[in-house]
């Protein structure tokens, strides 16, 4: 597990109404355990959805009947309460099995500004959108079955030469130790020489810790779409993305989540 040098206070798990709960909870819990940090979930209930339900002309289309029907605030409130209950149940079961501290906040708003408001010093954020996950991660928060399912998919790490490179690699190792996952380093490099330098840097990091080699993949760019495509290509279970400032780019975050097919961890 990681030592205290990382100074991670909390792993903040951000979920909204479009999120598939289990993959995010399991990935965030594995990271929190590896980093010896608190797991804190923030369920963001869409303010736009609540406003839309209050409009007299809003209708929804029944999934089974294909008929239009009233879309009213009480129905929305019941749906959001049910979602929060599912998150709480998954968190409680997983945290209890792994013996990690956890908490849950349910707030109304929109994902990005709400996430930034909960992103404090010493917090690392796990985000994702369930519809984009490339493959299901089985289990419902049990230490054996749930985290064992993470072993079949590697943790992908973006190593872009930024100052947070060591923290990203430390986080990847902490996660991999818990989940039993392999590490794949995605290297945005415009030339073979840049790729060689990145491999040398990672090799030195591994040697200092007495760790075995990891897999590398050269990526032709560091933009969100290119990195997301690479993460999907290696069937990553989790993508570690360096840089708090990247969270402020709503378009980049959306592209990353839709394309990567897995939860994304933002590391400052």
N, C-alpha and C positions, 0 to 999 in steps of 0.2 A: 504494500500500500504506500501511498505518497506520504512524504514527511511534511512537517509543518512549514517548510520553506515556501510552499505554494501559498500559504495564508488564505485559503479558501474558507470563507465563513459559511456560505450557503450555496447550494445548487438550486436555482430558481427554475421551476418547471412551469412554462406558460401554455395554457390550453384554452381553446375557444370551442364554440358549438360545432365546428367542422372537424374537430380533432378525434382521431381514434385513440382511445385512452391507453390501452395496454402497452404498446411499444414505447410510448413516451415515459410512462411510469417506470417501466422496467429499466430503460436506458438511464434515466435520471437517477434511479435508486442505485444502480451499479456504480455510476460515477460518484455519487455522494458517499457510498461505502468506501470506495477506493481512495477518496480524498479526505475521508473522516470529517465530512461536513454535514450540516443540517440539510434536509430535503424540504423545500418550501414550494408548494404548488399555488399558482394564481390562475383561477378560472375566470376568464374574461367573457362576460355575458354581453352580447351585442346590444348596444344602445340603439342602433339603427333598426334592429329587429323589433325591439319593444316599441319604438315610435311607429314603425310600419303597421304593427298589429293594432295600434290605437286609431288608425285611419279608418273611416267608415266604408271606404270602397275597396279595402285590401281583401283579397281572396287567396286561398291556397288550393292546390290541385291534389285531390286524394290519390294516394299511391295505388290503392287497390281498385277504387271505383272510377278513377280518372274524372271525377266530378268536382266542379268548383264548389267551395264551401267557405263560410266565414272564417276569417283568420283573426281571432280575438285575443286581447291581452291575457285573460285567464288561462287559455290554452298555452300561450307562450310561457307564462310563468310556471305552469306545471312542467313543461318540457325542460326549462332551464333548471328547475329544482331537481328534476330526475337526473339530469346530466351531472349536476354537482354531487348528487348522492353516489353516482357511479364512480366518479373521481375519488371521493372520500373513501369508498369501500376498497378500491384498488390500492390507494395509498396506504390505508391502514393495514391491509393484508401483506403488502410487500414490505413496508417498513417494519412491521412486527416480525416477519420472517427473517429479515436481515439485521434487525436490532439497530435501526438508525432513527434519530429524532426527525420528526416531520411536522409540518403545519400546512394549513389550507386557508387561502383568502379567496372569497368570491366577490368580484367587483363588476360593475357595469361600465362599459366603455368600448373602445376599439383597441385591437391587439397592440399595435406598435406604441402609441403614447402610454398606454397602461403598463406595458412591459418596461419602458424606459423609467417610468415612475417607481417601479419596484426593483430596479437594477442599481444596487448600491455598491459601495466599495467592498471588495471581497466576495462579490456574487458572480457566479458563472450561470449562464442562462441556457436552458434546453427548450427548444421550440420545434414545432412541427405541425403539419396538417395531414390528418389521417387519410384523406382520399388519395394522397400521392404516394403512400407507402408501397414500395415495390412488392413486398411479400409480407404476409402476416407473421408476427412473432407470437407463438402460441403461449398459453398459460395465462393465469390471472393472479399475478403477484405472489406466487409461491417460490421460495428460494431455490428449490430443486428444479422444478419443471420450467418456471419462467425464465430464470437466468441461463439455464442450460440451452434454451432455444437461441440465446444470443451468440452462442459459440459458432453457429453455422455461418455467421456474417461478420466480416472484419470491421474494425474501426478505422475509418479513413481520416488522415491528418493532412491539412493543408500547411505546407512549409514554404512560406513566401519570402523568407529572408528578413521578416520583421523581428523586432526586439522580443516579441512574445514566443519565439520559436521553441525555447527550452520549456516554457510553461505548457505549450501545446503538446509537446512530446511527453512531458511528465504526466499530463492529464490522460493522454492515450495509454500510457503504461499502467496508470492507476485503474482505468476502466478495463483494460485487457486482463489485468491480474484477477479482477473480480469475475468478469464475464467469460474468461477463458477464450477471448477472441484474438485473432491475429491483427497485426498493425500493418496498414498500407499507407505509405507516405506519398501524397500527391505533390509533385514538385512543379509549380509553374515556372518553366524555363524556356527561354527563347533560343537557346543554343546548347549543343552537347557539353560545352565547357561549363555553362551555368548549372546544368544538371549534375556534372561531375563534382562541382564545388558543394552543391547541396548534399549529395551523397556522402562526401567527405565529412561535412559538418555533422550529419546524423550519425555517421560511423564513430566519430569522436564522442558524441553524446552517449552512444551505446557502450563504448569501451569504458567510459568513466563509471558506468553503472554495472558493468559486467554482464550485459544483456546480449542476447543473440541478435543476429541481423533481422531486419524487417524487409518487406517487399516495397519496391519503389515503382512509381508510374509517372512519367513525364507528361505534363499537361500544357498544351499550347496557349497558355494565358491564365490570368488570375481572376477574370470576371466571374460573376455568379453562375451564369449559364454554362460556361466551360467547366467550372469546378463541379457543378451539379451533375453534368453529363458524365464526368469521370467517376464520381461517387456511385452513380447508378451502374456504371459499367463494371465496377468491382463488387457490386451488390453489397454495399456498405450497410451495416446495421446502425451505425452512428457516424456522423461527419463532424469533425472538430474544426471550427472556423476561427482563425485568430482575428482579434480586433473588435473592441467595443463599438468603435465608430461605424462598423458595418451594419449594426442594428439600426442605425438612424436612416439608412437607405432603404426605404420601404419597398421600392421596386426590386432592389437587389435581393432583399430577404425573401420576397415573394417568389422570385425566380429560383432561388436556391431551394426553397421548400418544395416547390412544385416539381423541380427537376431531379433533386437528389434521391427522392423516394425513401427517405429515412429521417429520423430526428436530427436536428442540427444543434451542436453545442457551441455557443459564442464565448470565446475566452479572451479576457482583457489583456 
